[in-house]
Amino acid sequence: MRWWWHFTQTVLGILFRHPVMGTSIIPILPDGRIVLIRRRDNGLWGLPGGMVNWGEDIPTTVERELAEETGLQLSSIRRLVGVYSSPERDPRIHSICVVIEVEAHGEMQIQDPMEVTDVQAFPPGSLPMGTLSHDHDRQLQDYFKGLTTLA
């Protein structure tokens, strides 16, 4: 019985006391515009992205989340912008976010209306900076500075 209790505590600790891995995607269209989504949960604009599924690698997650949230297809992965791990970066959970810049193409279309209420492409100078969800302002600032951030 003691072994079972220790095992259960260990499993719960692994599940609930460890950060969750996710991605943010900076999708660049062929004309140079950056695609953002309007989130249903808080009504704010933000970068598309989401949690890494069990058995999935980061490139697969990026391709899946880009399609699910924007309707766009991945042309190529350009670069790693950073890894963001602050416990305060996401108000819902402690998540570690890998931010990737990608080239994307296709027609923007909401694929997951439970998460996304709008998809829009912005010229870099017209992004709604200062009002983005989570820590996406910082992620985009680091991107524009050409940084690769570990935070």
Steps between C-alpha positions, in 0.01 A plus 500: 500500500785740584661429162172578320466834681859596412443397137177704482671808649784468251265474202290796618819700559617428148164593350418808704829644624691519176464762228318421180683543169348719231579713199436849370526546126596818317347433157641717222297513178672536160420875503672545840188537713483325838193292587333532840194333647238647730465264794155398620609459865611862556401686181857615436714468191789259526729269313361167390634195679417244761603203704727224378306175483640180647725334242529817292814701425515881482499527117191278482329708771579821311356363176187363672428809711556736205243308294254459790498863604555689173422262212850571361755245389862495610741586220815486711635557847727805496647521849470446872409832662524377856392283789286675762454324833393757760223358722313831454499499118167315472226579755345152464794268562878489524600439141827507315454658160726441201459791256561428133495730196351330193417574141132425438267494202139432417167652590443626852197330649394419854519125545436487876219742599517372859843667536516767228250775409701675226813459287665803349829593331673821608785694342783495759449870578128454565505218757291579811812504719449567869166322508589144398409191699738325739862609439461528124603867506839396636529211256438733205735766637777239529419384146525853356832551682634182340558339841498135593371517856519258788277642772 
